[in-house]
Amino acid sequence: MLNESEVNTLAGVAGGWTDYEIIATGGGEKLERWGKLVLLRPDPQAIWQPPFKLDEYKGINARYIRSHSGGGRWEYKGKVPEEFVIGRADLKFCCKLMGFKHTGLFPEQAYNWDRMRSLIEGAGRQIRVLNLFAYTGGATVACAKSGAHVTHVDAAKAMVERAKKNAELSGVSRECTRYIVDDCAAFVAREIRRGNKYDAVIMDPPSYGRGPSGEVWRTEDDLYSFAIQTAKILSEMPLFVLINSYTTGLQPTVIANILALTMPAGGEVSAYELALPTGDRRVNLPCGCSGLITYES
């Protein structure tokens, strides 16, 4: 008989921001304030009618225009600095306007940051965290600020360098973090061979990606088998494993099933859609989904 994990579903709305807000949404776009900057970016989830013509909002600094052939470009309507800093509580992040409408930060992840920080701070012991597909290090900074030692792994050197900058901005000691530029699957395989263990694992894989040596990743094909491998590097006293996904069509229950089937038994699994509040209290903007399995510390 299987020793099954308990599974719950819920919604995760990321609040607590003062430097960031969604002013309005609709018509396939979202109007946002990033500190003093106002940006208008595409959002395919916002299929409802906007409360006003978003592109006529006074004070827009830049708008991302999609191309019919794929990709797109930033259209500048005012002064935009090369970089700008966004803060939330004791965390600070260096952002910039990048390709594919990105800024280097996903504010909805603050919901996950809060949950992980609470688990780390309540563990009563030193927690070793492995952050895979770690991007610019939002989760790395959050976990390190709560006392964890974090190993940060991403295949893109430029993103790892930005993660180091974010850690420095937030006052994270270099002794609390280790940064590695590598393919995540290759790194996990080496850690299994070395016998290295972690108390918590975070993974935020792309829908599709390539590693530094041409390794191909497809979430639909690779996530389940990768989760099986990742379970092998968990310590004897795991604290949590979090999987985040922005893959279109991948429901929270899919993430919950993967965690329940691949991670050590006895944990509590929660699966939830991430969302951000907007200027209209009736509307939360969906922003991907996450699954989290937690264990008693």
C-alpha positions as a Markdown table, in Angstrom:
| # | Residue | x | y | z |
|---|---|---|---|---|
| 1 | Met | 0.0 | 0.0 | 0.0 |
| 2 | Leu | 1.3 | 3.4 | -0.9 |
| 3 | Asn | 2.2 | 5.9 | 1.8 |
| 4 | Glu | 0.4 | 8.7 | 0.0 |
| 5 | Ser | 1.1 | 12.5 | 0.3 |
| 6 | Glu | -1.8 | 14.8 | 1.2 |
| 7 | Val | -2.8 | 17.0 | -1.7 |
| 8 | Asn | -4.6 | 20.4 | -1.6 |
| 9 | Thr | -5.4 | 23.1 | -4.1 |
| 10 | Leu | -5.6 | 26.8 | -3.6 |
| 11 | Ala | -5.0 | 30.2 | -5.2 |
| 12 | Gly | -1.9 | 32.3 | -4.6 |
| 13 | Val | -2.2 | 36.0 | -5.0 |
| 14 | Ala | 1.1 | 37.9 | -4.6 |
| 15 | Gly | 0.6 | 41.1 | -2.5 |
| 16 | Gly | 2.9 | 43.1 | -0.4 |
| 17 | Trp | 4.4 | 45.2 | -3.2 |
| 18 | Thr | 4.8 | 49.0 | -3.0 |
| 19 | Asp | 7.2 | 49.5 | -5.9 |
| 20 | Tyr | 5.1 | 47.4 | -8.3 |
| 21 | Glu | 1.4 | 47.5 | -9.2 |
| 22 | Ile | -0.9 | 46.5 | -12.1 |
| 23 | Ile | -2.9 | 49.6 | -12.8 |
| 24 | Ala | -5.3 | 48.1 | -15.3 |
| 25 | Thr | -5.7 | 45.1 | -17.6 |
| 26 | Gly | -7.6 | 44.0 | -20.7 |
| 27 | Gly | -7.5 | 43.7 | -24.5 |
| 28 | Gly | -4.5 | 41.4 | -24.2 |
| 29 | Glu | -2.4 | 43.9 | -22.3 |
| 30 | Lys | -1.4 | 44.9 | -18.7 |
| 31 | Leu | -0.5 | 48.4 | -17.6 |
| 32 | Glu | 2.0 | 48.3 | -14.8 |
| 33 | Arg | 4.0 | 50.6 | -12.5 |
| 34 | Trp | 7.6 | 49.6 | -11.8 |
| 35 | Gly | 8.8 | 52.1 | -9.3 |
| 36 | Lys | 8.4 | 55.4 | -11.2 |
| 37 | Leu | 8.2 | 53.7 | -14.6 |
| 38 | Val | 4.9 | 52.9 | -16.3 |
| 39 | Leu | 5.0 | 50.0 | -18.8 |
| 40 | Leu | 2.4 | 48.5 | -21.1 |
| 41 | Arg | 3.1 | 44.9 | -21.9 |
| 42 | Pro | 1.2 | 42.1 | -23.7 |
| 43 | Asp | -0.6 | 39.5 | -21.6 |
| 44 | Pro | -2.6 | 36.9 | -23.4 |
| 45 | Gln | -4.6 | 36.0 | -20.3 |
| 46 | Ala | -6.2 | 39.5 | -20.2 |
| 47 | Ile | -9.0 | 38.7 | -22.7 |
| 48 | Trp | -11.6 | 41.0 | -21.1 |
| 49 | Gln | -12.5 | 44.5 | -22.1 |
| 50 | Pro | -10.1 | 47.1 | -20.5 |
| 51 | Pro | -11.6 | 49.9 | -18.4 |
| 52 | Phe | -10.1 | 52.5 | -20.7 |
| 53 | Lys | -7.7 | 52.6 | -23.7 |
| 54 | Leu | -4.6 | 51.4 | -22.0 |
| 55 | Asp | -2.3 | 52.9 | -24.6 |
| 56 | Glu | -3.7 | 56.4 | -24.0 |
| 57 | Tyr | -2.8 | 56.3 | -20.3 |
| 58 | Lys | -0.7 | 59.4 | -19.5 |
| 59 | Gly | 2.8 | 58.7 | -18.3 |
| 60 | Ile | 3.6 | 55.5 | -20.2 |
| 61 | Asn | 7.4 | 55.2 | -20.5 |
| 62 | Ala | 7.5 | 52.2 | -22.8 |
| 63 | Arg | 5.2 | 49.7 | -24.5 |
| 64 | Tyr | 6.2 | 46.3 | -25.9 |
| 65 | Ile | 4.8 | 45.7 | -29.4 |
| 66 | Arg | 4.5 | 42.1 | -30.5 |
| 67 | Ser | 5.6 | 41.2 | -34.1 |
| 68 | His | 3.3 | 39.1 | -36.3 |
| 69 | Ser | 6.4 | 37.0 | -37.2 |
| 70 | Gly | 7.2 | 36.3 | -33.6 |
| 71 | Gly | 9.1 | 38.3 | -30.8 |
| 72 | Gly | 8.6 | 42.0 | -30.8 |
| 73 | Arg | 10.2 | 45.3 | -29.7 |
| 74 | Trp | 10.0 | 48.0 | -27.1 |
| 75 | Glu | 8.5 | 51.3 | -28.2 |
| 76 | Tyr | 9.8 | 54.1 | -25.9 |
| 77 | Lys | 7.4 | 56.9 | -25.1 |
| 78 | Gly | 9.5 | 58.6 | -22.4 |
| 79 | Lys | 12.8 | 58.3 | -20.6 |
| 80 | Val | 13.7 | 54.8 | -19.5 |
| 81 | Pro | 17.0 | 54.2 | -17.6 |
| 82 | Glu | 19.2 | 51.3 | -18.6 |
| 83 | Glu | 18.5 | 49.7 | -15.2 |
| 84 | Phe | 16.1 | 50.4 | -12.4 |
| 85 | Val | 15.7 | 49.0 | -8.9 |
| 86 | Ile | 12.5 | 47.5 | -7.5 |
| 87 | Gly | 12.1 | 46.7 | -3.8 |
| 88 | Arg | 9.8 | 44.6 | -1.7 |
| 89 | Ala | 10.3 | 44.5 | 2.1 |
| 90 | Asp | 14.0 | 43.6 | 2.6 |
| 91 | Leu | 14.5 | 42.5 | -1.0 |
| 92 | Lys | 15.8 | 44.6 | -3.9 |
| 93 | Phe | 16.1 | 43.7 | -7.6 |
| 94 | Cys | 17.8 | 45.3 | -10.5 |
| 95 | Cys | 15.5 | 45.3 | -13.6 |
| 96 | Lys | 15.9 | 46.4 | -17.2 |
| 97 | Leu | 13.8 | 46.2 | -20.4 |
| 98 | Met | 14.9 | 43.0 | -22.1 |
| 99 | Gly | 13.8 | 41.0 | -25.1 |
| 100 | Phe | 10.5 | 39.1 | -25.2 |
| 101 | Lys | 8.8 | 41.7 | -23.1 |
| 102 | His | 10.8 | 40.8 | -19.9 |
| 103 | Thr | 12.2 | 43.0 | -17.2 |
| 104 | Gly | 14.2 | 40.3 | -15.3 |
| 105 | Leu | 11.7 | 40.0 | -12.5 |
| 106 | Phe | 8.3 | 38.1 | -12.1 |
| 107 | Pro | 6.4 | 39.9 | -9.3 |
| 108 | Glu | 3.9 | 37.1 | -8.9 |
| 109 | Gln | 6.7 | 34.9 | -7.5 |
| 110 | Ala | 6.5 | 37.0 | -4.3 |
| 111 | Tyr | 3.8 | 34.6 | -3.2 |
| 112 | Asn | 6.2 | 31.7 | -3.4 |
| 113 | Trp | 9.0 | 33.7 | -1.8 |
| 114 | Asp | 6.8 | 34.3 | 1.2 |
| 115 | Arg | 5.9 | 30.6 | 1.6 |
| 116 | Met | 9.5 | 29.4 | 1.3 |
| 117 | Arg | 10.9 | 32.0 | 3.7 |
| 118 | Ser | 8.3 | 31.0 | 6.3 |
| 119 | Leu | 9.3 | 27.4 | 6.0 |
| 120 | Ile | 13.0 | 28.2 | 6.2 |
| 121 | Glu | 12.7 | 30.5 | 9.2 |
| 122 | Gly | 10.5 | 27.9 | 11.0 |
| 123 | Ala | 12.8 | 25.0 | 10.4 |
| 124 | Gly | 15.0 | 25.6 | 13.4 |
| 125 | Arg | 18.1 | 24.4 | 11.5 |
| 126 | Gln | 20.4 | 25.4 | 8.6 |
| 127 | Ile | 18.6 | 24.7 | 5.3 |
| 128 | Arg | 20.5 | 23.9 | 2.1 |
| 129 | Val | 18.5 | 25.0 | -1.0 |
| 130 | Leu | 19.1 | 24.2 | -4.6 |
| 131 | Asn | 17.5 | 26.7 | -7.0 |
| 132 | Leu | 17.4 | 25.2 | -10.6 |
| 133 | Phe | 16.6 | 27.2 | -13.7 |
| 134 | Ala | 17.2 | 30.1 | -11.2 |
| 135 | Tyr | 17.1 | 33.0 | -13.7 |
| 136 | Thr | 17.9 | 36.3 | -12.0 |
| 137 | Gly | 17.7 | 34.9 | -8.5 |
| 138 | Gly | 14.4 | 36.2 | -7.0 |
| 139 | Ala | 14.0 | 32.9 | -5.0 |
| 140 | Thr | 17.7 | 32.7 | -4.3 |
| 141 | Val | 17.7 | 36.1 | -2.7 |
| 142 | Ala | 14.5 | 35.5 | -0.7 |
| 143 | Cys | 15.7 | 32.2 | 0.7 |
| 144 | Ala | 19.2 | 33.5 | 1.5 |
| 145 | Lys | 17.7 | 36.5 | 3.3 |
| 146 | Ser | 15.9 | 34.0 | 5.6 |
| 147 | Gly | 19.1 | 32.2 | 6.5 |
| 148 | Ala | 19.4 | 29.4 | 3.9 |
| 149 | His | 22.5 | 28.5 | 2.0 |
| 150 | Val | 21.5 | 28.6 | -1.7 |
| 151 | Thr | 23.1 | 26.9 | -4.7 |
| 152 | His | 21.9 | 28.9 | -7.8 |
| 153 | Val | 22.1 | 27.1 | -11.1 |
| 154 | Asp | 21.2 | 28.5 | -14.5 |
| 155 | Ala | 22.5 | 27.9 | -18.1 |
| 156 | Ala | 22.6 | 31.6 | -19.0 |
| 157 | Lys | 25.7 | 33.4 | -17.7 |
| 158 | Ala | 24.2 | 36.8 | -18.0 |
| 159 | Met | 21.2 | 35.8 | -15.8 |
| 160 | Val | 23.6 | 34.4 | -13.2 |
| 161 | Glu | 25.5 | 37.7 | -13.1 |
| 162 | Arg | 22.3 | 39.6 | -12.6 |
| 163 | Ala | 21.4 | 37.2 | -9.8 |
| 164 | Lys | 24.7 | 38.1 | -8.1 |
| 165 | Lys | 23.8 | 41.7 | -8.4 |
| 166 | Asn | 20.4 | 41.2 | -6.9 |
| 167 | Ala | 21.9 | 39.4 | -4.0 |
| 168 | Glu | 24.3 | 42.2 | -3.4 |
| 169 | Leu | 21.5 | 44.8 | -3.6 |
| 170 | Ser | 19.6 | 42.9 | -0.9 |
| 171 | Gly | 22.6 | 42.6 | 1.4 |
| 172 | Val | 23.0 | 38.8 | 1.0 |
| 173 | Ser | 26.4 | 37.6 | 2.0 |
| 174 | Arg | 28.4 | 35.7 | -0.6 |
| 175 | Glu | 29.0 | 33.0 | 2.0 |
| 176 | Cys | 25.2 | 32.2 | 1.8 |
| 177 | Thr | 25.2 | 31.6 | -2.0 |
| 178 | Arg | 27.0 | 29.6 | -4.6 |
| 179 | Tyr | 26.4 | 30.4 | -8.3 |
| 180 | Ile | 26.9 | 27.9 | -11.1 |
| 181 | Val | 26.5 | 28.3 | -14.9 |
| 182 | Asp | 25.4 | 24.9 | -16.2 |
| 183 | Asp | 22.7 | 22.8 | -17.7 |
| 184 | Cys | 20.4 | 21.9 | -14.7 |
| 185 | Ala | 20.0 | 18.3 | -15.7 |
| 186 | Ala | 23.7 | 17.8 | -16.0 |
| 187 | Phe | 24.3 | 19.5 | -12.7 |
| 188 | Val | 21.8 | 17.3 | -10.9 |
| 189 | Ala | 23.3 | 14.2 | -12.4 |
| 190 | Arg | 26.7 | 15.2 | -11.1 |
| 191 | Glu | 25.4 | 15.9 | -7.6 |
| 192 | Ile | 23.8 | 12.4 | -7.5 |
| 193 | Arg | 27.2 | 10.9 | -8.4 |
| 194 | Arg | 28.9 | 13.1 | -5.8 |
| 195 | Gly | 26.4 | 12.2 | -3.1 |
| 196 | Asn | 25.6 | 15.8 | -2.4 |
| 197 | Lys | 22.2 | 16.5 | -0.7 |
| 198 | Tyr | 19.8 | 19.4 | -0.3 |
| 199 | Asp | 17.0 | 20.1 | 2.1 |
| 200 | Ala | 14.9 | 22.0 | -0.4 |
| 201 | Val | 14.8 | 22.3 | -4.2 |
| 202 | Ile | 13.2 | 25.0 | -6.3 |
| 203 | Met | 12.8 | 24.6 | -10.1 |
| 204 | Asp | 11.3 | 27.0 | -12.6 |
| 205 | Pro | 12.0 | 25.4 | -15.9 |
| 206 | Pro | 11.2 | 27.0 | -19.3 |
| 207 | Ser | 8.6 | 25.5 | -21.6 |
| 208 | Tyr | 11.5 | 25.0 | -24.0 |
| 209 | Gly | 15.2 | 25.7 | -23.7 |
| 210 | Arg | 18.7 | 24.8 | -24.5 |
| 211 | Gly | 21.7 | 24.3 | -22.2 |
| 212 | Pro | 25.2 | 25.8 | -22.8 |
| 213 | Ser | 26.2 | 22.6 | -24.8 |
| 214 | Gly | 23.0 | 22.4 | -26.8 |
| 215 | Glu | 21.0 | 20.3 | -24.4 |
| 216 | Val | 17.3 | 20.5 | -25.2 |
| 217 | Trp | 14.6 | 20.8 | -22.6 |
| 218 | Arg | 10.8 | 20.5 | -23.2 |
| 219 | Thr | 8.7 | 20.6 | -20.1 |
| 220 | Glu | 6.1 | 18.2 | -21.4 |
| 221 | Asp | 8.7 | 15.6 | -22.2 |
| 222 | Asp | 11.3 | 16.1 | -19.4 |
| 223 | Leu | 9.7 | 17.5 | -16.2 |
| 224 | Tyr | 8.5 | 14.2 | -14.8 |
| 225 | Ser | 11.8 | 12.3 | -15.3 |
| 226 | Phe | 13.7 | 15.3 | -14.1 |
| 227 | Ala | 11.7 | 15.4 | -10.9 |
| 228 | Ile | 12.5 | 11.7 | -10.3 |
| 229 | Gln | 16.2 | 12.5 | -10.6 |
| 230 | Thr | 15.9 | 15.6 | -8.4 |
| 231 | Ala | 14.3 | 13.5 | -5.6 |
| 232 | Lys | 17.6 | 11.6 | -5.4 |
| 233 | Ile | 19.5 | 14.6 | -4.0 |
| 234 | Leu | 17.0 | 15.4 | -1.2 |
| 235 | Ser | 18.4 | 15.0 | 2.3 |
| 236 | Glu | 17.0 | 12.6 | 4.8 |
| 237 | Met | 15.1 | 15.5 | 6.3 |
| 238 | Pro | 13.7 | 17.4 | 3.3 |
| 239 | Leu | 11.8 | 20.6 | 4.0 |
| 240 | Phe | 10.2 | 21.4 | 0.6 |
| 241 | Val | 10.3 | 21.1 | -3.1 |
| 242 | Leu | 8.7 | 23.8 | -5.3 |
| 243 | Ile | 8.0 | 23.5 | -9.0 |
| 244 | Asn | 6.9 | 26.6 | -11.0 |
| 245 | Ser | 5.6 | 26.6 | -14.5 |
| 246 | Tyr | 4.6 | 29.1 | -17.1 |
| 247 | Thr | 3.9 | 26.5 | -19.8 |
| 248 | Thr | 0.6 | 27.2 | -21.4 |
| 249 | Gly | -2.0 | 24.5 | -20.7 |
| 250 | Leu | -0.1 | 22.9 | -17.8 |
| 251 | Gln | -2.6 | 22.9 | -15.0 |
| 252 | Pro | -1.7 | 23.1 | -11.2 |
| 253 | Thr | -3.0 | 19.6 | -10.7 |
| 254 | Val | -0.4 | 18.3 | -13.1 |
| 255 | Ile | 2.4 | 19.8 | -11.0 |
| 256 | Ala | 0.7 | 18.4 | -7.9 |
| 257 | Asn | 0.6 | 14.9 | -9.4 |
| 258 | Ile | 4.3 | 15.1 | -10.4 |
| 259 | Leu | 5.3 | 16.0 | -6.9 |
| 260 | Ala | 3.1 | 13.4 | -5.2 |
| 261 | Leu | 4.4 | 10.7 | -7.5 |
| 262 | Thr | 8.1 | 11.5 | -7.5 |
| 263 | Met | 9.0 | 13.0 | -4.1 |
| 264 | Pro | 9.4 | 11.2 | -0.8 |
| 265 | Ala | 6.1 | 10.1 | 0.7 |
| 266 | Gly | 4.6 | 11.8 | 3.7 |
| 267 | Gly | 4.7 | 15.4 | 2.4 |
| 268 | Glu | 1.8 | 17.7 | 2.0 |
| 269 | Val | 1.3 | 18.8 | -1.6 |
| 270 | Ser | -0.4 | 22.1 | -2.6 |
| 271 | Ala | -1.0 | 23.2 | -6.1 |
| 272 | Tyr | -2.1 | 26.7 | -7.1 |
| 273 | Glu | -2.4 | 29.2 | -9.8 |
| 274 | Leu | -0.3 | 32.3 | -9.2 |
| 275 | Ala | -2.0 | 35.7 | -9.7 |
| 276 | Leu | -1.4 | 39.4 | -9.2 |
| 277 | Pro | -4.0 | 41.9 | -7.9 |
| 278 | Thr | -5.0 | 44.7 | -10.2 |
| 279 | Gly | -6.4 | 48.2 | -9.9 |
| 280 | Asp | -9.9 | 46.6 | -10.2 |
| 281 | Arg | -10.5 | 44.7 | -7.0 |
| 282 | Arg | -12.8 | 42.3 | -8.9 |
| 283 | Val | -9.9 | 41.2 | -11.1 |
| 284 | Asn | -6.8 | 39.2 | -10.4 |
| 285 | Leu | -4.4 | 38.5 | -13.3 |
| 286 | Pro | -3.4 | 34.8 | -13.6 |
| 287 | Cys | 0.4 | 34.3 | -13.9 |
| 288 | Gly | 1.3 | 30.6 | -14.3 |
| 289 | Cys | 1.1 | 28.0 | -11.6 |
| 290 | Ser | 3.1 | 26.3 | -8.9 |
| 291 | Gly | 3.2 | 23.2 | -6.9 |
| 292 | Leu | 4.8 | 22.8 | -3.4 |
| 293 | Ile | 5.4 | 19.7 | -1.3 |
| 294 | Thr | 6.3 | 20.4 | 2.3 |
| 295 | Tyr | 7.6 | 18.1 | 5.1 |
| 296 | Glu | 7.6 | 18.5 | 8.9 |
| 297 | Ser | 10.9 | 20.1 | 9.9 |
